[in-house]
Amino acid sequence: MKPTYLLPILPLIAASPAPTSHPSSNHKPNPNAAPGLGALAQRAGLLYFGTAIDNVVLNNTRYTSLAFNRSEFNQVTASNGQKWVHIEPQRNVFNYTLGDQIVDPSKKAGQMRRCHTFLWHNQLPDWLVTGNWTKQELLGILENHIRNEASYYWGDCYAWDVVNEAFNDNGTLRSTIWLDTIGPSYIEHAFRFARRYTSPGTKLYYNDYGIERVNNKSLATQTLVKDFLRRKVPIDGVGLQAHFTVGRSPSYADLRGAQQLFTALGLETALTELDVRLALPGNATAEAEQARIYADATRACVDEEKCVGVTVWDFWDPVSWVPETFPGQGDATLYRQNFERKPAYFAVADVLRAAARNGTRGRTGW
Ligand code: 9MR
């Protein structure tokens, strides 16, 4: 089956409301409308500029007209819809409703997808967490989950985040039901299952936060990758989540160095969950700094030959995960509550435009 992300690019307005012939219609496509970030990313030679999308805002048409517009975002990632708790809420009972609510419209819009995530320690269903499994039982549960979800989304995903957040900041493996029951080999089992059951060519990623600098965590991730390559355990990419904070974010050089831990081994990289939070209430100075951080992160991907693209962890402040998790912080995305684009949006667009002009990467099909 031909993956949808390789289909020839259709006109930019494909995801916009159909134009009507009524003279006063305000739905007429504007030929001068600026290309969105997805379109600019492709011109710059990236595969995509994408966004995470959460199911809770799918009834907001202002939101969905941007989220499912492949000029603005030519790749989408379900923030929650493909996670274990929703997909297999009871043992061996699979429910793809929330995943499909993101995947189906994105297919219609001609967008790519990064699929997220087969194995994590969060958002697991109660039956799984409370079961007192043996190693063999839990491996069987893991294989069954990956087999079902991978088969269901066969051909739909450019990439799968196979294992998410396995390391502690000091580089040791995080104590989870997976590590504690199966042992460290759970990671390679997950990748082998993923290769066995996903469609050929699906990129298999390890995805984590805090690996955007050379540090104990990113070095431990590199050691894992080296070991996998040596033993022919399948892995194609490392996702650097890139949840950043104004005032203490990794620099451009940090991001280049961190990615090179993996690209030097032949893997691809991606910034998979980019957002930049600030102390509330924000102000122009903080927003300018936020714009610089977004731009530097985008540039650190553009300049890295094997970095395939950037995904923001939602583009609209009201659905960002940040304020709930970090009280007093927020405004982390590219769009304000009133859908106005922030300086960060324009800074990212400028980086992509400059890269397209310089043509250092070549184009990816625009
Ligand atoms: O954005 C997600 C949020 O809606 C959920 O409540 C949260 C649960 O832990 O997960 C968020 O997404 C996370 C992603 O899956 C993995 N990396 C960190 C993201 C932010 O917490």
Residues whose N, C-alpha, C, O or C-beta is under 5 A from the ligand:
A	BS01	9MR	S79 N122 W321
